[in-house]
Structures are given as C-alpha cells and as structure tokens.
Amino acid sequence: MTGSARLDPPARPGPAEGAYVDVNGVSVEPAAEGAETPPPGDKAVPARDDRNWMLSPGRQADLEAAVVARLAPTLAAILGRPEAETAGRAAEAIAEFFPLYRERPIRSNKGGGLINDSLSLYLVARLLQPETIVESGTYQGHSAWLLRRACPAAAIVTFDVRPEQLRHREPDVDYRAGDWSAAPLPDFDPARTLVWFDDHVSHARRLVEARNAGFRHALFDDNFDAYSLYATGGAPVPTLAMTIDRGLADGEEIVWMRHGKTYRYRLDGAACRAARAAMADYRPLPDLSPITRYSPSSGMTYVRIAP
C-alpha cells in the first residue's frame, strides 16, 4: 500500500518557567540564561537628556525656530487654527519651556518623559489650554508638574496603580491610586478637557474608555508600529498605529524581543475596529531628536475623539 505521509507541524514548546501574561494579553517569556550578556567592560548608555545643553542666545534662537517649524503644521491641525498664528503661539511657549525645564524637580525621569516628549506635551497642553486634565500614569510626578506649568488654572487629576513610585507632589494636583477608568471624575466640559495616557495599557482600550467617558481630546505616549514594539517595555498593544494598520490580520501573532525577554501578542481585530471608530482625527507629534539631538520621542500622538 502506498501513500504520502502526513507531516504534522512541530509542537510548540509550553510556557517557560516564569512566563506570564500582562494586562494587554501579551505573553512574556523570561530571558534565557546568559541572553544579551554585554561584553566585559561594556556599560549601559543612559538615556540622553540635557546634561550637555549649553547654547549662546543666537544658537538657542535658531534651535527654537527649528522646533517651531517642525511642530507648527501638526499643532495647527490639532488646534484647527491657521499655521502662521499657531507658529507664533508655539514660539512663545517654546521660549517659556526651556528655562522651565531646567528647573524640573525630577532630574532623572528614566522610564518616563524626557526632554523631547516633555516639550511636545507642554506645547499641546499650553496651546489647547484645557480647563480639566486627566492623566493616567503619574509615575514619578514629572508630567503632572509640567502640565501644571502649562495650564496654571486647570483642574488636574492624575492616576497610577503604583502610587509608591511618586517622587514629586504638586500642592494643587489631585493624586489618586488605582485605574482611572474605575474612578469618579470631576465635572468637565468635553470640549475643554484633555486626557493623557502614559500607562502602558492598550491604546485601543483606553481610547474606547475615553470616548465612553465623553472626552474629545486625548494624548497617548508609546505609539509604536508593530515592527518597532521592541523599543518599549510593556507595549500598550494594540497601539494606535497598530489599530490603523490594515496590513495586520485579526489573530495574527506578533513576536518581539527586548532585553532577552520574548513577547507574543495576537492582534485583537475587534479592539482595533472599535478604536478606529472612536477616532475623528489622528496626529502623531513629529520626533524632535533630529533637531535637539536628545533621546528620540516615544511616539506621542494626539487623537480627537469622535462623539
């Protein structure tokens, strides 16, 4: 009797010891022993910030003009205002930012926003001038400090599930422990409120939550494409960029590695569709690192939320 043998695919190994599934449904496998061992004498390079920052007044003016030129088109689209008018307002805000940033209370904010992200966050908040700001992801307290300087009169509420990480507390900011979606919020005008997500929770989930809560303006950090998820720990999948990537298939497994750990995520097509339906406008903030030469931004993105 003749016939062809059936070739079964090799069995996939079971989960490694110490493996777990994170809040976004990502399977995280620990690094293999000896993975990514640096060569003898090699030292980790810290994130670059403003340690070498010193410019003459003329060169500082050139730097600020270059930042304005790079950001003005996106900021004008966010505000719905003419680009020339927006550039003038942005130039004033940028001139405020640089001396302000030198006085920040958290000198090392590794794992949080550095100078380029801080500048973009400050500009969006300063130009939007919301009456209420809700932050998810307080971390050490840097962004709440920065938002208070950008919007002195705004009511600011900030949430973190790990409040023990807080290092700086603003006297008139409402700090809360726990997840923002499960907490009562102050009364707010949807058109005059900004919600800011830097908490490594699924962007698709957070966007739908913000829409259901009545928000119209949202900022998200760590908005990476599917091919660059290795750039962040605890990727907020599906990210905004992933939800609009029609080249990704529902259920597709996406695998990446960071610091030796292996991460596996199966794309949730329903979550992506719900997120797309919640977007009225999508505006990634341009990366400023080619101008400032400091650490690249983390994909900060503005979304105008559909009613």
C-alpha positions in Angstrom: 0.0 0.0 0.0 1.4 3.4 -1.0 0.5 6.9 0.1 2.0 10.1 1.3 3.0 10.6 5.0 1.3 13.4 6.8 3.8 15.9 8.3 2.5 17.4 11.5 3.9 20.8 12.5 6.4 20.6 15.3 4.8 21.0 18.7 5.2 24.4 20.1 7.0 24.3 23.5 5.0 25.0 26.6 5.4 28.3 28.5 8.8 28.7 30.1 9.2 28.9 33.8 8.5 32.4 35.0 6.4 33.3 31.9 3.3 35.4 32.5 0.5 37.3 30.6 0.4 41.1 31.1 -2.6 43.4 31.3 -2.8 43.7 27.5 -2.8 40.0 26.8 0.9 39.8 25.9 2.7 36.6 26.8 6.0 37.4 28.3 8.7 34.7 28.4 11.8 35.4 30.6 15.2 35.8 29.1 17.3 32.7 28.6 20.2 32.3 30.9 23.1 34.5 29.6 20.9 36.2 27.0 22.3 39.5 25.7 25.2 39.4 28.0 27.3 42.6 27.5 30.9 42.2 26.6 33.4 42.7 29.5 33.8 46.3 30.4 30.7 47.4 28.5 28.4 49.8 30.3 24.8 50.6 29.7 24.4 54.0 28.0 21.9 56.1 29.9 19.1 58.0 28.1 20.5 61.3 26.8 18.8 64.4 28.2 20.1 67.9 28.8 23.4 67.2 30.5 25.4 68.9 27.8 22.9 71.6 27.0 24.6 75.0 26.7 23.9 77.4 23.8 24.6 81.0 23.0 21.5 83.2 22.7 21.7 83.2 19.0 22.0 79.5 18.6 19.3 79.0 21.1 17.0 81.1 19.0 17.9 79.0 15.9 17.1 75.8 17.8 13.7 77.1 18.9 12.9 78.3 15.4 13.7 74.9 14.0 11.4 73.2 16.6 8.6 75.6 15.7 9.0 74.9 12.0 8.8 71.1 12.7 5.8 71.2 15.0 3.7 74.0 13.7 1.8 72.1 11.0 0.7 69.4 13.4 -0.1 71.8 16.2 -2.2 73.9 13.7 -4.2 70.8 12.7 -4.8 69.9 16.3 -6.0 73.4 17.2 -7.9 73.9 14.0 -6.1 77.3 13.6 -4.0 78.9 10.8 -0.4 77.7 10.8 1.1 81.2 11.0 -0.9 82.1 14.0 -0.1 78.7 15.6 3.6 79.1 14.9 3.6 82.5 16.7 1.9 81.0 19.8 4.2 77.9 19.7 7.3 80.2 19.6 6.2 81.9 22.8 5.5 78.6 24.5 8.9 77.1 23.5 10.7 80.1 24.8 8.9 79.5 28.1 9.7 75.8 28.1 13.5 75.7 28.0 14.3 77.7 31.2 11.3 76.0 32.9 12.7 72.5 32.1 16.0 73.4 33.7 14.1 73.8 37.0 12.2 70.5 36.9 12.1 68.7 40.3 12.7 65.2 38.8 16.2 65.5 37.4 16.3 61.9 36.2 13.0 60.6 34.7 14.3 57.5 33.0 11.2 55.3 32.1 9.1 58.5 31.8 9.1 61.5 29.5 12.4 63.1 28.7 13.1 66.5 27.1 11.6 65.9 23.6 8.4 64.3 24.9 8.2 66.9 27.7 8.4 69.7 25.1 5.6 68.2 22.9 3.4 67.6 26.0 3.9 71.1 27.2 3.2 72.6 23.8 0.0 70.7 23.2 -1.4 71.5 26.7 -0.2 75.1 26.6 -1.9 75.8 23.3 -5.1 73.8 24.0 -5.5 75.3 27.5 -8.0 72.7 28.8 -10.0 73.5 31.9 -9.6 69.9 33.1 -6.7 67.4 32.6 -6.9 63.7 33.5 -3.6 61.8 33.5 -3.3 58.0 33.6 0.3 57.1 34.5 1.6 59.5 37.2 4.9 57.6 37.7 7.4 59.9 39.5 5.3 63.0 39.0 7.2 64.8 36.3 4.3 65.2 33.8 1.9 66.4 36.4 4.4 69.1 37.4 4.9 70.0 33.7 1.1 70.1 33.0 0.6 72.4 36.0 3.1 74.9 34.5 1.5 74.6 31.1 -2.0 75.1 32.4 -1.9 77.0 35.7 -5.7 77.3 36.1 -6.6 73.7 35.0 -8.1 71.1 37.4 -5.6 68.2 37.2 -6.4 64.6 38.3 -3.6 62.0 37.9 -3.9 58.2 38.4 -1.4 55.4 38.9 -1.8 51.8 40.0 1.6 52.1 41.7 1.5 55.3 43.7 4.6 54.3 45.6 6.7 55.5 42.6 5.7 59.1 43.2 8.6 61.4 44.0 7.2 64.9 43.5 3.8 66.1 44.5 2.2 69.4 43.3 0.1 71.0 46.1 -3.0 71.6 43.9 -3.0 68.4 41.8 -5.4 65.6 42.8 -3.2 62.4 43.0 -5.2 59.1 43.1 -4.2 55.5 43.4 -5.8 52.9 41.0 -7.0 52.7 37.5 -8.6 55.9 36.1 -11.5 54.1 34.3 -12.9 52.8 37.6 -12.9 56.2 39.4 -15.4 59.1 39.5 -14.2 62.2 37.7 -14.9 65.8 38.4 -17.5 67.6 36.2 -15.9 68.6 33.0 -16.6 70.3 29.6 -15.7 67.7 27.0 -14.5 70.4 24.6 -12.2 71.9 27.3 -10.8 68.6 28.7 -7.5 66.8 27.9 -6.9 63.1 28.8 -3.3 62.0 28.8 -2.3 58.3 28.7 1.2 57.2 29.5 0.4 54.0 31.4 1.3 51.1 29.1 -2.3 49.9 28.9 -3.8 49.0 25.5 -4.3 52.2 23.4 -7.4 50.7 21.9 -8.9 50.0 25.3 -8.0 53.5 26.6 -9.4 55.2 23.6 -12.8 53.5 23.8 -12.9 54.2 27.6 -12.2 57.9 26.9 -14.9 58.0 24.3 -17.4 56.4 26.7 -16.5 58.9 29.4 -17.2 61.8 27.0 -13.7 63.1 26.3 -12.9 64.8 23.0 -9.1 65.4 23.2 -6.6 62.7 24.1 -2.8 62.3 24.0 -1.1 58.9 24.0 2.5 58.1 24.6 4.4 55.0 23.3 2.6 54.8 20.0 4.8 52.3 18.2 4.1 50.4 15.0 4.0 46.6 15.1 7.6 46.4 13.7 9.1 48.6 16.5 7.4 47.2 19.6 10.9 46.2 20.9 11.5 49.9 21.6 9.4 49.9 24.8 8.8 47.7 27.8 5.2 46.8 28.4 3.9 47.9 25.0 0.3 49.2 25.1 -0.9 46.9 22.4 -2.8 47.3 20.2 -1.2 50.7 19.9 -3.0 53.4 17.9 -0.6 52.8 15.0 -1.5 49.1 15.0 -5.2 49.8 15.0 -5.0 51.7 11.7 -2.5 49.3 10.1 -4.7 47.4 7.6 -1.8 45.1 6.9 -2.2 43.4 10.2 -4.7 40.4 10.3 -7.1 39.6 13.1 -5.5 37.0 15.3 -2.0 37.5 13.8 0.7 36.6 16.2 3.3 39.4 16.7 6.5 38.4 18.4 9.3 40.7 19.6 12.3 40.6 22.0 13.5 43.2 24.5 16.4 42.7 26.9 16.3 39.0 26.2 12.6 38.5 27.1 10.3 37.2 24.3 6.9 38.9 23.9 4.0 37.4 22.0 0.7 39.1 21.2 -2.3 38.0 19.0 -3.9 41.0 17.4 -7.4 41.7 18.6 -9.3 42.8 15.4 -12.4 43.8 17.3 -10.5 46.1 19.6 -8.8 47.7 16.5 -12.1 48.3 14.8 -13.6 49.9 18.0 -10.6 52.2 18.3 -10.8 53.2 14.6 -14.5 54.1 15.1 -13.5 56.3 18.1 -11.0 58.4 16.1 -12.2 61.6 14.5 -8.6 62.8 13.9 -5.1 61.2 14.4 -2.0 63.3 14.7 1.4 61.8 15.7 3.7 64.5 17.0 6.9 64.8 15.0 10.1 63.4 16.5 12.3 66.3 17.6 15.5 64.3 18.1 17.0 65.2 14.6 16.9 68.8 15.9 17.7 68.6 19.6 20.0 65.5 19.3 18.5 64.2 22.5 16.7 60.8 23.0 14.1 60.1 20.4 10.5 60.8 21.4 8.2 57.9 22.3 5.6 58.3 19.6 3.4 60.9 21.3 0.1 61.1 19.4 -3.0 63.3 19.6 -6.4 61.9 18.9 -9.6 64.0 18.5 -12.3 61.6 19.8 -15.5 61.0 17.8 -18.7 61.9 19.6 
